[in-house]
Amino acid sequence: MTSAPNLSLTQPATQSSTLGSGVSLQVKATTNTGVQRYRASGLPPGLSINSSTGRVTGKPKITAGTFKPRISVSDYAKTSSVSLAACFASSNRHWSLP
């Protein structure tokens, strides 16, 4: 085990796409211990996170709304989190994250 564990998440760059298209967003962790598990809460319907890789994927099942998902990553010693904002607008048929 590392005597000084370090774990952090990088805020992803803004992503945008046409509604109805698939989403693929990689959340990146920096660690000196090895990431154990990614988790997400508050993702829009239709999106999920791969607990091993940190990639958010899926096809949003919504036409409008604002969401504030929280992504967390844990190793044996720590948990680090980042909050995002997902905005869906039916008027321009685009979404953005964060």
N, C-alpha and C positions, 0 to 999 in steps of 0.2 A: 504494500500500500504506500501511496505517496504521503509524506508527512505534511505537505502544504497543498491540499487539493485546490484546484482552480477550475471553475465552471462558469461559463457565461453564454448567453444567446445574443446573436447579432440581429438587429432590427432589419427585416427584409426591405428591399426597395419596393416602391409602389408598383403594383401589377395592375394591368387592366385588360379587359377582353370583352367581346360581345356576349351578351346574355345568351344562354343556351350552349355555349362552348365549354369545353372541359377546362379545369383549373389544374395547374401544377406549380406549386410554390415550395421551394426548398428552404427550410429553416435551418440555419447553421449554428452549431454549438462549438465552442472552444473549450477544451478540457485537457488536463494532464493526467486524468485517471481513467478515461474511457466512459463514454455515455452509456447509461443503462437503459433509459426509457424516455421517450417523448410522450407528452399528453397534451390534449387540447380541450378546452371547454368553450362553449358559446359559438362554435362554428356555424355558419349558415346551413340550413338543411341541404343535404346532398354532398357536403364536403366532409372529409375525414383526414386524420393524420396517421401515417405509418409510424407505429411506436418504436420501430427499430431505426428508421432512416430520417425521420423528421420531415418527410415530404407530405404536404397538404395536397390532396387530389380530389377529384370528383366533378360533378356537374351540378351547379347550384339549381335548386328546385324552388326558385323564388323570382319574382319579377321586380320587386321593390322592397326596400328596407335597409336599416342600418344595424350592423352587428359589431360587437366589440369582443372578439374571441381572445382568449389568453392561451398562449403556448408555453408549456413548461418542459424542462429537461432535467433528469435526475441522474446522478451517479451514486456511488456508495456513500458519499459524504455530504452532498449538497443537492439543492434544487435551485434552478434559475428560471425566471419567467420573463416573458415579453408580452405586452398587450398590443393588439392590432385593431384596426378599424376596417370593416368591410361595408362598403356602400353600394347599394344596387338601386338604379334608377330606371324605371320603365320608359321614361320620356326619351332618353338617349340610347337605351338598350345596351348600356355598358355598365360594367362593375369595376371597382378598384379595391385593391388590398395592398398595403394598409392604408 
